[in-house]
């Protein structure tokens, strides 16, 4: 029996849920409320000391890290494959997916914090001492550093945000090029690359940044194709959290102005 420890709006969990749905695998849900700190509770920290979701447990085997979970599911349950069959296309697919772990995942967190979550934290912790106490409790040093940078600097002056915007601008250019004359990012069928990247564009759209790719209609068409799949509807659509969506959209009117300003800088 497969058990998935996950969160409804986690981009990494969304990816894994879509692949479980694509493969038609049954699984038991253990949903964690990240805003309430479920990921830091001792019971879960025994499963994943880093306190991160998703975590997949399959017959007592614990598999951590979403990209590793994807590979595990493909190797263990080969029916309905989610990687291309052609060896070259498989290599290209892996190169795409490495981009997420090599920086894009961290960059979308930066964009999310700068556009939305920063203001929620500042309103919740009214004094510097309260904010420092909150930051000191974060076990992930890199995540704590990200928060400090985005909270203490003017948004437009955050170097992390500048790096993130540059990385996503390059990603969107590459996606646009890959989708010219092709329905999917790699190969002739939907695969793990499409499932892996759509949560990140969904997140940008939820933050009010849809205009970022309006000059590349092929990206919008690709989004519609993926969203029309059963895997997307089960893995993402059925888990949409209206309250969380509202929190992300709270600064949507100004978010695109911030990002477009950075895009225009030399």
Secondary structure as GFF3:
##gff-version 3
##sequence-region A 1 266
A	DSSP	beta_strand	2	6	.	.	.	ID=ss1
A	DSSP	alpha_helix	11	22	.	.	.	ID=ss2
A	DSSP	beta_strand	27	31	.	.	.	ID=ss3
A	DSSP	three_ten_helix	34	36	.	.	.	ID=ss4
A	DSSP	three_ten_helix	38	40	.	.	.	ID=ss5
A	DSSP	alpha_helix	42	47	.	.	.	ID=ss6
A	DSSP	beta_strand	55	58	.	.	.	ID=ss7
A	DSSP	beta_strand	61	64	.	.	.	ID=ss8
A	DSSP	alpha_helix	66	76	.	.	.	ID=ss9
A	DSSP	alpha_helix	87	99	.	.	.	ID=ss10
A	DSSP	pi_helix	100	104	.	.	.	ID=ss11
A	DSSP	alpha_helix	105	112	.	.	.	ID=ss12
A	DSSP	pi_helix	113	117	.	.	.	ID=ss13
A	DSSP	alpha_helix	118	124	.	.	.	ID=ss14
A	DSSP	alpha_helix	128	136	.	.	.	ID=ss15
A	DSSP	alpha_helix	141	152	.	.	.	ID=ss16
A	DSSP	three_ten_helix	155	157	.	.	.	ID=ss17
A	DSSP	alpha_helix	159	179	.	.	.	ID=ss18
A	DSSP	alpha_helix	192	206	.	.	.	ID=ss19
A	DSSP	three_ten_helix	210	213	.	.	.	ID=ss20
A	DSSP	alpha_helix	217	227	.	.	.	ID=ss21
A	DSSP	alpha_helix	230	235	.	.	.	ID=ss22
A	DSSP	three_ten_helix	237	239	.	.	.	ID=ss23
A	DSSP	alpha_helix	242	248	.	.	.	ID=ss24
A	DSSP	alpha_helix	252	263	.	.	.	ID=ss25
###
